[in-house]
Amino acid sequence: MSAERTAGPVEERHRFDEAALARWMDTNVAGYAGPLTVEKFAGGQSNPTFRLSTPARQYVLRRKPAGLLHASAHAVDREFRVMHALGAQGFPVPRVLGLCSDDAVIGSMFYVMDLVPGRVFWDPLLPDLSPAERAAAYDSMNATIARLHAFDVDAIGLGDYGRPGNYVARQVARFSKQYREDELAGRNADMDRLIEWLPANMPKNTESRRLVHGDYKMDNVMFAPDRPEITAVLDWELSTLGDPLADFAYNVMVWRTPGEAGNSLMHARPDGIPSEEEYVAAYCARTGRDGIPDLSFYIAFNMFRLAAILHGIIGRTLRGNASNANSHEVARRFAPLAAAAWEQAQRAERGR
């Protein structure tokens, strides 16, 4: 299914002072002219996202959620910074218009950007497209992440956007800590095994100073209304400086994800969609690599990381401050994904 991201009435738990927002926009967003109408976009498990409409323009607002938060999560100011830097390079991101760090305006930090017209494909099988369009869409996705990983971060002003070195190890430690600390969300045997296995099996000679998106997948990019070409990469909350192979493996994960754990190409791949091997080969050709021998490790890592994020959604749901009304359904993917991550760890040990 493809569609523009749908928006509807704001639920009570996500309401804020719209008049205060309108006053802030009048002062801080060039060309703003009310009146302002606010709707909340469907989807989004982390930072609530809203459509702002005026008679002449439409905008998007992303804000930190309310309630108890992990200290390093929901960094909308980082999203703003990275999109501002990439937009200056002509990379496909929405144009950011203003950042507000004053919680007193609407209750939490937020930023405003242009609404980019286009299509979001929620199903990686791309059932609404022809085989040629499917091939072009996946090629655009592949070319865009290769371009992202090619940036000289110092040259684009992001040399201090993340800590240098040990990206995967730091990510494992971060998400292991978040998983362990969220006692309300419970424990899982596969996650506990992965927390021990991942640090003991790190690839050698990893890169850790490339710009990485952290959540690069089909439904986090916007395609043009009339062609299968990416016009905007969305949802930069997990971006940092890190290992490009880990970032790319997250994109490849859909070929190995079981259907009960999320969107999957594991058991069905319509004509036009490349095989995993073809997709990996295209990225390697674009980035000058001979191959990715540790791909199974990187996929195990990414499945673990995503499972930890889903575990956090379980905790936020139990505490009553999950962003999405469907968070209970999303949380049910947690155990199958953790099991799939452990399977990939075993595959890595077999050298596959």
Solvent accessible surface area in square Angstrom, and as a share of the most:
residue,aa,sasa,rsa
1,M,132,0.59
2,S,30,0.19
3,A,26,0.20
4,E,98,0.44
5,R,42,0.15
6,T,84,0.49
7,A,25,0.19
8,G,21,0.21
9,P,125,0.79
10,V,9,0.05
11,E,77,0.35
12,E,135,0.61
13,R,111,0.40
14,H,16,0.07
15,R,129,0.47
16,F,28,0.12
17,D,76,0.39
18,E,64,0.29
19,A,59,0.45
20,A,13,0.10
21,L,0,0.00
22,A,26,0.20
23,R,151,0.55
24,W,28,0.10
25,M,0,0.00
26,D,99,0.51
27,T,115,0.67
28,N,70,0.36
29,V,4,0.03
30,A,94,0.73
31,G,67,0.65
32,Y,24,0.09
33,A,61,0.47
34,G,39,0.37
35,P,107,0.67
36,L,30,0.15
37,T,78,0.46
38,V,15,0.08
39,E,43,0.19
40,K,22,0.09
41,F,17,0.07
42,A,63,0.49
43,G,27,0.26
44,G,38,0.36
45,Q,36,0.16
46,S,28,0.18
47,N,1,0.01
48,P,3,0.02
49,T,18,0.11
50,F,1,0.00
51,R,47,0.17
52,L,0,0.00
53,S,23,0.15
54,T,17,0.10
55,P,109,0.68
56,A,89,0.69
57,R,73,0.27
58,Q,78,0.35
59,Y,1,0.00
60,V,14,0.08
61,L,0,0.00
62,R,15,0.06
63,R,19,0.07
64,K,55,0.23
65,P,9,0.06
66,A,69,0.54
67,G,56,0.54
68,L,128,0.64
69,L,52,0.26
70,H,47,0.21
71,A,114,0.88
72,S,66,0.42
73,A,16,0.12
74,H,5,0.02
75,A,17,0.13
76,V,0,0.00
77,D,54,0.28
78,R,72,0.26
79,E,1,0.00
80,F,38,0.16
81,R,87,0.32
82,V,0,0.00
83,M,4,0.02
84,H,114,0.51
85,A,14,0.11
86,L,0,0.00
87,G,38,0.37
88,A,80,0.62
89,Q,78,0.35
90,G,53,0.51
91,F,6,0.03
92,P,26,0.16
93,V,19,0.11
94,P,4,0.02
95,R,147,0.53
96,V,17,0.10
97,L,37,0.19
98,G,9,0.09
99,L,65,0.32
100,C,6,0.03
101,S,77,0.50
102,D,77,0.40
103,D,82,0.42
104,A,93,0.72
105,V,27,0.16
106,I,10,0.05
107,G,54,0.52
108,S,8,0.05
109,M,31,0.14
110,F,0,0.00
111,Y,0,0.00
112,V,0,0.00
113,M,13,0.06
114,D,27,0.14
115,L,42,0.21
116,V,31,0.18
117,P,86,0.54
118,G,2,0.02
119,R,52,0.19
120,V,0,0.00
121,F,3,0.01
122,W,89,0.31
123,D,44,0.23
124,P,6,0.04
125,L,45,0.23
126,L,2,0.01
127,P,73,0.46
128,D,95,0.49
129,L,14,0.07
130,S,49,0.32
131,P,66,0.41
132,A,78,0.60
133,E,66,0.30
134,R,29,0.11
135,A,45,0.35
136,A,42,0.32
137,A,0,0.00
138,Y,1,0.01
139,D,69,0.36
140,S,19,0.13
141,M,4,0.02
142,N,1,0.01
143,A,37,0.29
144,T,14,0.08
145,I,0,0.00
146,A,8,0.06
147,R,106,0.39
148,L,1,0.01
149,H,8,0.04
150,A,73,0.56
151,F,29,0.12
152,D,83,0.43
153,V,4,0.02
154,D,86,0.44
155,A,79,0.61
156,I,20,0.10
157,G,49,0.47
158,L,1,0.00
159,G,21,0.21
160,D,108,0.56
161,Y,1,0.00
162,G,19,0.18
163,R,164,0.60
164,P,102,0.64
165,G,29,0.28
166,N,108,0.55
167,Y,5,0.02
168,V,6,0.04
169,A,43,0.33
170,R,52,0.19
171,Q,14,0.06
172,V,4,0.02
173,A,64,0.50
174,R,66,0.24
175,F,3,0.01
176,S,7,0.05
177,K,121,0.51
178,Q,24,0.11
179,Y,1,0.00
180,R,119,0.44
181,E,100,0.45
182,D,7,0.04
183,E,136,0.61
184,L,103,0.51
185,A,16,0.12
186,G,30,0.29
187,R,114,0.42
188,N,26,0.14
189,A,62,0.48
190,D,23,0.12
191,M,0,0.00
192,D,60,0.31
193,R,107,0.39
194,L,0,0.00
195,I,11,0.05
196,E,119,0.53
197,W,23,0.08
198,L,0,0.00
199,P,72,0.46
200,A,82,0.63
201,N,56,0.29
202,M,51,0.23
203,P,19,0.12
204,K,177,0.75
205,N,154,0.79
206,T,53,0.31
207,E,67,0.30
208,S,13,0.09
209,R,104,0.38
210,R,82,0.30
211,L,0,0.00
212,V,0,0.00
213,H,0,0.00
214,G,2,0.02
215,D,29,0.15
216,Y,1,0.00
217,K,68,0.29
218,M,10,0.05
219,D,19,0.10
220,N,5,0.03
221,V,0,0.00
222,M,17,0.07
223,F,0,0.00
224,A,1,0.01
225,P,82,0.51
226,D,114,0.59
227,R,106,0.39
228,P,26,0.16
229,E,83,0.37
230,I,11,0.06
231,T,42,0.24
232,A,0,0.00
233,V,1,0.00
234,L,16,0.08
235,D,33,0.17
236,W,1,0.00
237,E,28,0.13
238,L,30,0.15
239,S,2,0.01
240,T,20,0.11
241,L,0,0.00
242,G,0,0.00
243,D,0,0.00
244,P,1,0.01
245,L,27,0.14
246,A,2,0.01
247,D,3,0.02
248,F,0,0.00
249,A,0,0.00
250,Y,10,0.04
251,N,5,0.03
252,V,0,0.00
253,M,13,0.06
254,V,26,0.15
255,W,19,0.07
256,R,16,0.06
257,T,8,0.05
258,P,21,0.13
259,G,48,0.46
260,E,117,0.52
261,A,1,0.00
262,G,17,0.16
263,N,79,0.41
264,S,23,0.15
265,L,6,0.03
266,M,80,0.36
267,H,155,0.69
268,A,53,0.41
269,R,115,0.42
270,P,39,0.24
271,D,107,0.55
272,G,30,0.29
273,I,4,0.02
274,P,27,0.17
275,S,19,0.12
276,E,22,0.10
277,E,124,0.56
278,E,102,0.46
279,Y,4,0.01
280,V,19,0.11
281,A,59,0.46
282,A,34,0.27
283,Y,0,0.00
284,C,8,0.05
285,A,85,0.66
286,R,104,0.38
287,T,42,0.25
288,G,72,0.69
289,R,62,0.23
290,D,162,0.84
291,G,32,0.31
292,I,17,0.09
293,P,128,0.81
294,D,57,0.30
295,L,16,0.08
296,S,3,0.02
297,F,7,0.03
298,Y,4,0.02
299,I,0,0.00
300,A,0,0.00
301,F,1,0.01
302,N,1,0.01
303,M,0,0.00
304,F,1,0.00
305,R,5,0.02
306,L,26,0.13
307,A,0,0.00
308,A,3,0.02
309,I,47,0.24
310,L,4,0.02
311,H,2,0.01
312,G,8,0.08
313,I,2,0.01
314,I,33,0.17
315,G,0,0.00
316,R,20,0.07
317,T,23,0.13
318,L,100,0.50
319,R,88,0.32
320,G,58,0.56
321,N,28,0.14
322,A,5,0.04
323,S,3,0.02
324,N,15,0.08
325,A,68,0.53
326,N,88,0.45
327,S,4,0.03
328,H,116,0.52
329,E,103,0.46
330,V,24,0.14
331,A,14,0.11
332,R,167,0.61
333,R,68,0.25
334,F,17,0.07
335,A,49,0.38
336,P,36,0.23
337,L,1,0.00
338,A,0,0.00
339,A,47,0.37
340,A,7,0.06
341,A,0,0.00
342,W,53,0.19
343,E,93,0.42
344,Q,7,0.03
345,A,1,0.01
346,Q,76,0.34
347,R,60,0.22
348,A,26,0.20
349,E,117,0.52
350,R,144,0.53
351,G,69,0.67
352,R,151,0.55
